[in-house]
Amino acid sequence: MGLAAVGVPMAIGALGFTAAGITAGSVAAKMMSAAAIANGGGVAAGSTVAVLQSIGAAGVPTAAKAALTAIGAATVAARF
């Protein structure tokens, strides 16, 4: 689970969805352009592009970090 929590935001960032916004010329930029054209000029809230940009901007949400920390602590405690 920890690998996914770190790997997914990294992969999304590599596509061009970053904290600074969508990277020009990236896969994310192409996706945003296609979504905007299909939606009449804007990207719809809740669309794939919007969700991926949200993840790219925020990384792993605080609640997910807390859950991963708790799981890690429980795993270590169970081993001893």
Distance bins in CASP14 RR format, pairs under 12 A and 6 or more apart:
PFRMAT RR
TARGET T0000
AUTHOR 0000-0000-0000
RMODE 2
METHOD distances of the structure
MODEL  1
1 7 0 0 0 0 0 1 0 0 0 0 0
1 8 0 0 0 0 0 1 0 0 0 0 0
1 60 0 0 0 0 0 1 0 0 0 0 0
1 64 0 0 0 0 1 0 0 0 0 0 0
1 65 0 0 0 0 0 1 0 0 0 0 0
1 67 0 0 0 0 1 0 0 0 0 0 0
1 68 1 0 0 1 0 0 0 0 0 0 0
1 69 0 0 0 0 0 1 0 0 0 0 0
1 70 0 0 0 0 0 1 0 0 0 0 0
1 71 1 0 0 1 0 0 0 0 0 0 0
1 72 0 0 0 0 1 0 0 0 0 0 0
1 74 0 0 0 0 0 1 0 0 0 0 0
1 75 0 0 0 0 0 1 0 0 0 0 0
2 8 0 0 0 0 1 0 0 0 0 0 0
2 9 0 0 0 0 0 1 0 0 0 0 0
2 10 0 0 0 0 0 1 0 0 0 0 0
2 60 0 0 0 0 1 0 0 0 0 0 0
2 64 0 0 0 0 1 0 0 0 0 0 0
2 65 0 0 0 0 1 0 0 0 0 0 0
2 67 0 0 0 0 1 0 0 0 0 0 0
2 68 1 0 1 0 0 0 0 0 0 0 0
2 69 0 0 0 0 0 1 0 0 0 0 0
2 70 0 0 0 0 0 1 0 0 0 0 0
2 71 0 0 0 0 1 0 0 0 0 0 0
2 72 0 0 0 0 1 0 0 0 0 0 0
2 75 0 0 0 0 0 1 0 0 0 0 0
3 9 0 0 0 0 0 1 0 0 0 0 0
3 10 0 0 0 0 0 1 0 0 0 0 0
3 11 0 0 0 0 0 1 0 0 0 0 0
3 60 0 0 0 0 0 1 0 0 0 0 0
3 68 0 0 0 0 0 1 0 0 0 0 0
4 10 0 0 0 0 0 1 0 0 0 0 0
4 11 0 0 0 0 1 0 0 0 0 0 0
4 12 0 0 0 0 0 1 0 0 0 0 0
4 60 0 0 0 0 1 0 0 0 0 0 0
4 64 0 0 0 0 1 0 0 0 0 0 0
4 67 0 0 0 0 0 1 0 0 0 0 0
4 68 0 0 0 0 1 0 0 0 0 0 0
4 71 0 0 0 0 0 1 0 0 0 0 0
5 11 0 0 0 0 0 1 0 0 0 0 0
5 12 0 0 0 0 0 1 0 0 0 0 0
5 55 0 0 0 0 0 1 0 0 0 0 0
5 59 0 0 0 0 1 0 0 0 0 0 0
5 60 1 0 1 0 0 0 0 0 0 0 0
5 61 0 0 0 0 1 0 0 0 0 0 0
5 62 0 0 0 0 0 1 0 0 0 0 0
5 63 0 0 0 0 0 1 0 0 0 0 0
5 64 1 0 1 0 0 0 0 0 0 0 0
5 65 1 0 0 1 0 0 0 0 0 0 0
5 66 0 0 0 0 0 1 0 0 0 0 0
5 67 0 0 0 0 1 0 0 0 0 0 0
5 68 1 0 1 0 0 0 0 0 0 0 0
5 69 0 0 0 0 0 1 0 0 0 0 0
5 71 0 0 0 0 0 1 0 0 0 0 0
5 72 0 0 0 0 0 1 0 0 0 0 0
6 12 0 0 0 0 0 1 0 0 0 0 0
6 13 0 0 0 0 0 1 0 0 0 0 0
6 59 0 0 0 0 1 0 0 0 0 0 0
6 60 1 0 0 1 0 0 0 0 0 0 0
6 64 0 0 0 0 0 1 0 0 0 0 0
6 65 0 0 0 0 0 1 0 0 0 0 0
6 68 0 0 0 0 1 0 0 0 0 0 0
7 13 0 0 0 0 1 0 0 0 0 0 0
7 14 0 0 0 0 1 0 0 0 0 0 0
7 55 0 0 0 0 0 1 0 0 0 0 0
7 56 0 0 0 0 0 1 0 0 0 0 0
7 59 0 0 0 0 0 1 0 0 0 0 0
7 60 0 0 0 0 1 0 0 0 0 0 0
8 14 0 0 0 0 0 1 0 0 0 0 0
8 15 0 0 0 0 0 1 0 0 0 0 0
8 17 0 0 0 0 0 1 0 0 0 0 0
8 51 0 0 0 0 0 1 0 0 0 0 0
8 52 0 0 0 0 0 1 0 0 0 0 0
8 55 1 0 0 1 0 0 0 0 0 0 0
8 56 0 0 0 0 1 0 0 0 0 0 0
8 59 0 0 0 0 1 0 0 0 0 0 0
8 60 0 0 0 0 1 0 0 0 0 0 0
8 61 0 0 0 0 0 1 0 0 0 0 0
8 64 0 0 0 0 0 1 0 0 0 0 0
9 15 0 0 0 0 0 1 0 0 0 0 0
9 16 0 0 0 0 0 1 0 0 0 0 0
9 17 0 0 0 0 1 0 0 0 0 0 0
9 18 0 0 0 0 0 1 0 0 0 0 0
9 19 0 0 0 0 0 1 0 0 0 0 0
9 52 0 0 0 0 0 1 0 0 0 0 0
9 53 0 0 0 0 0 1 0 0 0 0 0
9 54 0 0 0 0 0 1 0 0 0 0 0
9 55 1 0 1 0 0 0 0 0 0 0 0
9 56 1 0 0 1 0 0 0 0 0 0 0
9 57 0 0 0 0 1 0 0 0 0 0 0
9 58 0 0 0 0 1 0 0 0 0 0 0
9 59 1 0 1 0 0 0 0 0 0 0 0
9 60 1 0 1 0 0 0 0 0 0 0 0
9 61 0 0 0 0 1 0 0 0 0 0 0
9 64 0 0 0 0 1 0 0 0 0 0 0
9 65 0 0 0 0 0 1 0 0 0 0 0
10 16 0 0 0 0 0 1 0 0 0 0 0
10 17 0 0 0 0 0 1 0 0 0 0 0
10 18 0 0 0 0 0 1 0 0 0 0 0
10 55 0 0 0 0 0 1 0 0 0 0 0
10 56 0 0 0 0 1 0 0 0 0 0 0
10 59 0 0 0 0 1 0 0 0 0 0 0
10 60 0 0 0 0 0 1 0 0 0 0 0
11 17 0 0 0 0 1 0 0 0 0 0 0
11 27 0 0 0 0 0 1 0 0 0 0 0
11 28 0 0 0 0 0 1 0 0 0 0 0
11 52 0 0 0 0 0 1 0 0 0 0 0
11 55 0 0 0 0 1 0 0 0 0 0 0
11 56 0 0 0 0 1 0 0 0 0 0 0
11 59 0 0 0 0 0 1 0 0 0 0 0
12 18 0 0 0 0 1 0 0 0 0 0 0
12 19 0 0 0 0 0 1 0 0 0 0 0
12 21 0 0 0 0 0 1 0 0 0 0 0
12 22 0 0 0 0 0 1 0 0 0 0 0
12 23 0 0 0 0 0 1 0 0 0 0 0
12 26 0 0 0 0 0 1 0 0 0 0 0
12 27 0 0 0 0 0 1 0 0 0 0 0
12 28 0 0 0 0 1 0 0 0 0 0 0
12 31 0 0 0 0 0 1 0 0 0 0 0
12 48 0 0 0 0 0 1 0 0 0 0 0
12 49 0 0 0 0 0 1 0 0 0 0 0
12 51 0 0 0 0 1 0 0 0 0 0 0
12 52 1 0 1 0 0 0 0 0 0 0 0
12 53 0 0 0 0 1 0 0 0 0 0 0
12 54 0 0 0 0 1 0 0 0 0 0 0
12 55 1 0 1 0 0 0 0 0 0 0 0
12 56 1 0 1 0 0 0 0 0 0 0 0
12 57 0 0 0 0 1 0 0 0 0 0 0
12 58 0 0 0 0 0 1 0 0 0 0 0
12 59 0 0 0 0 1 0 0 0 0 0 0
12 60 0 0 0 0 0 1 0 0 0 0 0
13 19 0 0 0 0 1 0 0 0 0 0 0
13 20 0 0 0 0 0 1 0 0 0 0 0
13 21 0 0 0 0 1 0 0 0 0 0 0
13 22 0 0 0 0 1 0 0 0 0 0 0
13 23 0 0 0 0 1 0 0 0 0 0 0
13 26 0 0 0 0 1 0 0 0 0 0 0
13 27 0 0 0 0 1 0 0 0 0 0 0
13 28 1 0 0 1 0 0 0 0 0 0 0
13 52 0 0 0 0 1 0 0 0 0 0 0
13 53 0 0 0 0 1 0 0 0 0 0 0
13 55 0 0 0 0 1 0 0 0 0 0 0
13 56 1 0 1 0 0 0 0 0 0 0 0
13 57 0 0 0 0 1 0 0 0 0 0 0
13 58 0 0 0 0 0 1 0 0 0 0 0
13 59 0 0 0 0 1 0 0 0 0 0 0
14 23 0 0 0 0 1 0 0 0 0 0 0
14 26 0 0 0 0 1 0 0 0 0 0 0
14 27 0 0 0 0 1 0 0 0 0 0 0
14 28 0 0 0 0 1 0 0 0 0 0 0
14 52 0 0 0 0 0 1 0 0 0 0 0
14 56 0 0 0 0 0 1 0 0 0 0 0
15 21 0 0 0 0 0 1 0 0 0 0 0
15 22 0 0 0 0 1 0 0 0 0 0 0
15 23 0 0 0 0 1 0 0 0 0 0 0
15 25 0 0 0 0 0 1 0 0 0 0 0
15 26 1 0 0 1 0 0 0 0 0 0 0
15 27 1 0 1 0 0 0 0 0 0 0 0
15 28 1 0 1 0 0 0 0 0 0 0 0
15 29 0 0 0 0 1 0 0 0 0 0 0
15 30 0 0 0 0 1 0 0 0 0 0 0
15 31 1 0 0 1 0 0 0 0 0 0 0
15 32 0 0 0 0 0 1 0 0 0 0 0
15 48 0 0 0 0 0 1 0 0 0 0 0
15 49 0 0 0 0 0 1 0 0 0 0 0
15 52 1 0 0 1 0 0 0 0 0 0 0
15 53 0 0 0 0 0 1 0 0 0 0 0
15 55 0 0 0 0 0 1 0 0 0 0 0
15 56 0 0 0 0 1 0 0 0 0 0 0
16 22 1 0 0 1 0 0 0 0 0 0 0
16 23 1 0 1 0 0 0 0 0 0 0 0
16 24 0 0 0 0 1 0 0 0 0 0 0
16 25 0 0 0 0 1 0 0 0 0 0 0
16 26 1 1 0 0 0 0 0 0 0 0 0
16 27 1 0 0 1 0 0 0 0 0 0 0
16 28 1 1 0 0 0 0 0 0 0 0 0
16 29 1 0 0 1 0 0 0 0 0 0 0
16 30 0 0 0 0 1 0 0 0 0 0 0
16 31 0 0 0 0 1 0 0 0 0 0 0
16 32 0 0 0 0 1 0 0 0 0 0 0
16 49 0 0 0 0 0 1 0 0 0 0 0
16 52 0 0 0 0 1 0 0 0 0 0 0
16 53 0 0 0 0 1 0 0 0 0 0 0
16 55 0 0 0 0 0 1 0 0 0 0 0
16 56 0 0 0 0 1 0 0 0 0 0 0
16 57 0 0 0 0 0 1 0 0 0 0 0
17 23 0 0 0 0 1 0 0 0 0 0 0
17 26 0 0 0 0 1 0 0 0 0 0 0
17 27 0 0 0 0 1 0 0 0 0 0 0
17 28 1 0 1 0 0 0 0 0 0 0 0
17 29 0 0 0 0 1 0 0 0 0 0 0
17 30 0 0 0 0 0 1 0 0 0 0 0
17 31 0 0 0 0 1 0 0 0 0 0 0
17 32 0 0 0 0 1 0 0 0 0 0 0
17 43 0 0 0 0 0 1 0 0 0 0 0
17 48 0 0 0 0 0 1 0 0 0 0 0
17 49 0 0 0 0 1 0 0 0 0 0 0
17 50 0 0 0 0 0 1 0 0 0 0 0
17 51 0 0 0 0 1 0 0 0 0 0 0
17 52 1 0 1 0 0 0 0 0 0 0 0
17 53 1 0 1 0 0 0 0 0 0 0 0
17 54 0 0 0 0 1 0 0 0 0 0 0
17 55 1 0 0 1 0 0 0 0 0 0 0
17 56 1 0 1 0 0 0 0 0 0 0 0
17 57 1 0 0 1 0 0 0 0 0 0 0
17 58 0 0 0 0 0 1 0 0 0 0 0
17 59 0 0 0 0 1 0 0 0 0 0 0
18 24 0 0 0 0 0 1 0 0 0 0 0
18 26 0 0 0 0 1 0 0 0 0 0 0
18 28 0 0 0 0 1 0 0 0 0 0 0
18 29 0 0 0 0 0 1 0 0 0 0 0
18 52 0 0 0 0 0 1 0 0 0 0 0
18 53 0 0 0 0 1 0 0 0 0 0 0
18 54 0 0 0 0 0 1 0 0 0 0 0
18 55 0 0 0 0 0 1 0 0 0 0 0
18 56 1 0 0 1 0 0 0 0 0 0 0
18 57 1 0 0 1 0 0 0 0 0 0 0
18 58 0 0 0 0 0 1 0 0 0 0 0
18 59 0 0 0 0 1 0 0 0 0 0 0
19 53 0 0 0 0 1 0 0 0 0 0 0
19 54 0 0 0 0 0 1 0 0 0 0 0
19 55 0 0 0 0 0 1 0 0 0 0 0
19 56 1 0 0 1 0 0 0 0 0 0 0
19 57 1 0 1 0 0 0 0 0 0 0 0
19 58 1 0 0 1 0 0 0 0 0 0 0
19 59 1 0 0 1 0 0 0 0 0 0 0
20 26 0 0 0 0 0 1 0 0 0 0 0
20 28 0 0 0 0 0 1 0 0 0 0 0
20 53 0 0 0 0 0 1 0 0 0 0 0
20 56 0 0 0 0 1 0 0 0 0 0 0
20 57 0 0 0 0 1 0 0 0 0 0 0
21 28 0 0 0 0 1 0 0 0 0 0 0
21 29 0 0 0 0 1 0 0 0 0 0 0
21 32 0 0 0 0 1 0 0 0 0 0 0
21 49 0 0 0 0 0 1 0 0 0 0 0
21 52 0 0 0 0 0 1 0 0 0 0 0
21 53 1 0 0 1 0 0 0 0 0 0 0
21 54 0 0 0 0 0 1 0 0 0 0 0
21 55 0 0 0 0 0 1 0 0 0 0 0
21 56 0 0 0 0 1 0 0 0 0 0 0
21 57 1 0 0 1 0 0 0 0 0 0 0
21 58 0 0 0 0 0 1 0 0 0 0 0
22 28 1 0 1 0 0 0 0 0 0 0 0
22 29 1 0 1 0 0 0 0 0 0 0 0
22 30 0 0 0 0 1 0 0 0 0 0 0
22 31 0 0 0 0 1 0 0 0 0 0 0
22 32 1 0 1 0 0 0 0 0 0 0 0
22 33 0 0 0 0 1 0 0 0 0 0 0
22 35 0 0 0 0 0 1 0 0 0 0 0
22 36 0 0 0 0 0 1 0 0 0 0 0
22 43 0 0 0 0 1 0 0 0 0 0 0
22 49 0 0 0 0 1 0 0 0 0 0 0
22 50 0 0 0 0 0 1 0 0 0 0 0
22 52 0 0 0 0 1 0 0 0 0 0 0
22 53 1 0 0 1 0 0 0 0 0 0 0
22 54 0 0 0 0 0 1 0 0 0 0 0
22 56 0 0 0 0 1 0 0 0 0 0 0
22 57 0 0 0 0 1 0 0 0 0 0 0
23 29 1 0 0 1 0 0 0 0 0 0 0
23 30 0 0 0 0 0 1 0 0 0 0 0
23 31 0 0 0 0 0 1 0 0 0 0 0
23 32 0 0 0 0 0 1 0 0 0 0 0
23 53 0 0 0 0 0 1 0 0 0 0 0
23 56 0 0 0 0 0 1 0 0 0 0 0
24 30 0 0 0 0 0 1 0 0 0 0 0
24 32 0 0 0 0 0 1 0 0 0 0 0
24 33 0 0 0 0 0 1 0 0 0 0 0
25 31 0 0 0 0 0 1 0 0 0 0 0
25 32 0 0 0 0 0 1 0 0 0 0 0
25 33 0 0 0 0 1 0 0 0 0 0 0
26 32 0 0 0 0 1 0 0 0 0 0 0
26 33 0 0 0 0 0 1 0 0 0 0 0
26 49 0 0 0 0 0 1 0 0 0 0 0
26 52 0 0 0 0 0 1 0 0 0 0 0
26 53 0 0 0 0 0 1 0 0 0 0 0
26 56 0 0 0 0 0 1 0 0 0 0 0
27 33 0 0 0 0 0 1 0 0 0 0 0
27 34 0 0 0 0 0 1 0 0 0 0 0
27 49 0 0 0 0 0 1 0 0 0 0 0
27 52 0 0 0 0 1 0 0 0 0 0 0
28 34 0 0 0 0 0 1 0 0 0 0 0
28 35 0 0 0 0 0 1 0 0 0 0 0
28 43 0 0 0 0 0 1 0 0 0 0 0
28 48 0 0 0 0 0 1 0 0 0 0 0
28 49 1 0 0 1 0 0 0 0 0 0 0
28 50 0 0 0 0 0 1 0 0 0 0 0
28 51 0 0 0 0 0 1 0 0 0 0 0
28 52 1 0 0 1 0 0 0 0 0 0 0
28 53 1 0 0 1 0 0 0 0 0 0 0
28 55 0 0 0 0 0 1 0 0 0 0 0
28 56 0 0 0 0 1 0 0 0 0 0 0
28 57 0 0 0 0 0 1 0 0 0 0 0
29 35 0 0 0 0 0 1 0 0 0 0 0
29 36 0 0 0 0 0 1 0 0 0 0 0
29 43 0 0 0 0 0 1 0 0 0 0 0
29 49 0 0 0 0 1 0 0 0 0 0 0
29 52 0 0 0 0 0 1 0 0 0 0 0
29 53 0 0 0 0 0 1 0 0 0 0 0
30 36 0 0 0 0 0 1 0 0 0 0 0
30 37 0 0 0 0 0 1 0 0 0 0 0
30 49 0 0 0 0 0 1 0 0 0 0 0
31 37 0 0 0 0 0 1 0 0 0 0 0
31 38 0 0 0 0 0 1 0 0 0 0 0
31 43 0 0 0 0 1 0 0 0 0 0 0
31 47 0 0 0 0 1 0 0 0 0 0 0
31 48 1 0 0 1 0 0 0 0 0 0 0
31 49 1 0 1 0 0 0 0 0 0 0 0
31 50 0 0 0 0 0 1 0 0 0 0 0
31 51 0 0 0 0 0 1 0 0 0 0 0
31 52 1 0 0 1 0 0 0 0 0 0 0
31 53 0 0 0 0 1 0 0 0 0 0 0
32 38 0 0 0 0 0 1 0 0 0 0 0
32 39 0 0 0 0 0 1 0 0 0 0 0
32 41 0 0 0 0 0 1 0 0 0 0 0
32 42 0 0 0 0 1 0 0 0 0 0 0
32 43 1 0 0 1 0 0 0 0 0 0 0
32 44 0 0 0 0 0 1 0 0 0 0 0
32 47 0 0 0 0 1 0 0 0 0 0 0
32 48 0 0 0 0 0 1 0 0 0 0 0
32 49 1 0 1 0 0 0 0 0 0 0 0
32 50 0 0 0 0 1 0 0 0 0 0 0
32 52 0 0 0 0 1 0 0 0 0 0 0
32 53 1 0 0 1 0 0 0 0 0 0 0
33 39 0 0 0 0 0 1 0 0 0 0 0
33 40 0 0 0 0 0 1 0 0 0 0 0
33 41 0 0 0 0 1 0 0 0 0 0 0
33 42 0 0 0 0 0 1 0 0 0 0 0
33 43 0 0 0 0 1 0 0 0 0 0 0
33 49 0 0 0 0 1 0 0 0 0 0 0
34 40 0 0 0 0 0 1 0 0 0 0 0
34 41 0 0 0 0 0 1 0 0 0 0 0
34 42 0 0 0 0 0 1 0 0 0 0 0
34 43 0 0 0 0 1 0 0 0 0 0 0
34 47 0 0 0 0 0 1 0 0 0 0 0
34 48 0 0 0 0 0 1 0 0 0 0 0
34 49 0 0 0 0 1 0 0 0 0 0 0
35 41 0 0 0 0 1 0 0 0 0 0 0
35 42 1 0 0 1 0 0 0 0 0 0 0
35 43 1 0 1 0 0 0 0 0 0 0 0
35 44 1 0 0 1 0 0 0 0 0 0 0
35 45 0 0 0 0 0 1 0 0 0 0 0
35 46 0 0 0 0 0 1 0 0 0 0 0
35 47 1 0 1 0 0 0 0 0 0 0 0
35 48 1 0 0 1 0 0 0 0 0 0 0
35 49 1 0 1 0 0 0 0 0 0 0 0
35 50 0 0 0 0 1 0 0 0 0 0 0
35 51 0 0 0 0 0 1 0 0 0 0 0
35 52 0 0 0 0 0 1 0 0 0 0 0
35 53 0 0 0 0 0 1 0 0 0 0 0
36 42 1 0 1 0 0 0 0 0 0 0 0
36 43 1 0 1 0 0 0 0 0 0 0 0
36 44 0 0 0 0 1 0 0 0 0 0 0
36 47 0 0 0 0 1 0 0 0 0 0 0
36 49 0 0 0 0 1 0 0 0 0 0 0
36 50 0 0 0 0 0 1 0 0 0 0 0
37 43 0 0 0 0 0 1 0 0 0 0 0
37 49 0 0 0 0 0 1 0 0 0 0 0
38 44 0 0 0 0 1 0 0 0 0 0 0
38 47 0 0 0 0 1 0 0 0 0 0 0
38 48 0 0 0 0 0 1 0 0 0 0 0
38 49 0 0 0 0 0 1 0 0 0 0 0
39 45 0 0 0 0 0 1 0 0 0 0 0
39 46 0 0 0 0 0 1 0 0 0 0 0
39 47 1 0 0 1 0 0 0 0 0 0 0
39 48 0 0 0 0 0 1 0 0 0 0 0
39 49 0 0 0 0 1 0 0 0 0 0 0
39 50 0 0 0 0 0 1 0 0 0 0 0
42 49 0 0 0 0 1 0 0 0 0 0 0
42 50 0 0 0 0 1 0 0 0 0 0 0
43 49 1 0 1 0 0 0 0 0 0 0 0
43 50 1 0 1 0 0 0 0 0 0 0 0
43 51 0 0 0 0 0 1 0 0 0 0 0
43 52 0 0 0 0 0 1 0 0 0 0 0
43 53 0 0 0 0 1 0 0 0 0 0 0
43 54 0 0 0 0 0 1 0 0 0 0 0
44 50 1 0 0 1 0 0 0 0 0 0 0
44 51 0 0 0 0 0 1 0 0 0 0 0
45 51 0 0 0 0 1 0 0 0 0 0 0
45 53 0 0 0 0 0 1 0 0 0 0 0
45 54 0 0 0 0 1 0 0 0 0 0 0
46 52 0 0 0 0 0 1 0 0 0 0 0
46 53 0 0 0 0 0 1 0 0 0 0 0
46 54 0 0 0 0 1 0 0 0 0 0 0
46 55 0 0 0 0 0 1 0 0 0 0 0
47 53 0 0 0 0 1 0 0 0 0 0 0
47 54 0 0 0 0 0 1 0 0 0 0 0
48 54 0 0 0 0 0 1 0 0 0 0 0
48 55 0 0 0 0 0 1 0 0 0 0 0
49 55 0 0 0 0 0 1 0 0 0 0 0
49 56 0 0 0 0 0 1 0 0 0 0 0
50 56 0 0 0 0 0 1 0 0 0 0 0
50 57 0 0 0 0 0 1 0 0 0 0 0
51 57 0 0 0 0 0 1 0 0 0 0 0
51 58 0 0 0 0 0 1 0 0 0 0 0
52 58 0 0 0 0 0 1 0 0 0 0 0
52 59 0 0 0 0 0 1 0 0 0 0 0
53 59 0 0 0 0 0 1 0 0 0 0 0
54 60 0 0 0 0 0 1 0 0 0 0 0
54 61 0 0 0 0 1 0 0 0 0 0 0
55 61 0 0 0 0 1 0 0 0 0 0 0
55 64 0 0 0 0 0 1 0 0 0 0 0
58 64 0 0 0 0 0 1 0 0 0 0 0
58 65 0 0 0 0 0 1 0 0 0 0 0
59 65 0 0 0 0 1 0 0 0 0 0 0
60 66 0 0 0 0 0 1 0 0 0 0 0
60 67 0 0 0 0 1 0 0 0 0 0 0
60 68 1 0 0 1 0 0 0 0 0 0 0
60 69 0 0 0 0 0 1 0 0 0 0 0
61 67 0 0 0 0 1 0 0 0 0 0 0
61 68 0 0 0 0 0 1 0 0 0 0 0
62 68 0 0 0 0 0 1 0 0 0 0 0
62 69 0 0 0 0 0 1 0 0 0 0 0
63 69 0 0 0 0 0 1 0 0 0 0 0
63 70 0 0 0 0 0 1 0 0 0 0 0
64 70 0 0 0 0 0 1 0 0 0 0 0
64 71 0 0 0 0 0 1 0 0 0 0 0
65 71 0 0 0 0 0 1 0 0 0 0 0
65 72 0 0 0 0 0 1 0 0 0 0 0
66 72 0 0 0 0 0 1 0 0 0 0 0
66 73 0 0 0 0 0 1 0 0 0 0 0
67 73 0 0 0 0 0 1 0 0 0 0 0
67 74 0 0 0 0 0 1 0 0 0 0 0
68 74 0 0 0 0 0 1 0 0 0 0 0
68 75 0 0 0 0 0 1 0 0 0 0 0
69 75 0 0 0 0 0 1 0 0 0 0 0
69 76 0 0 0 0 0 1 0 0 0 0 0
70 76 0 0 0 0 0 1 0 0 0 0 0
70 77 0 0 0 0 0 1 0 0 0 0 0
71 77 0 0 0 0 0 1 0 0 0 0 0
71 78 0 0 0 0 0 1 0 0 0 0 0
72 78 0 0 0 0 1 0 0 0 0 0 0
72 79 0 0 0 0 0 1 0 0 0 0 0
73 79 0 0 0 0 0 1 0 0 0 0 0
73 80 0 0 0 0 0 1 0 0 0 0 0
74 80 0 0 0 0 0 1 0 0 0 0 0
END
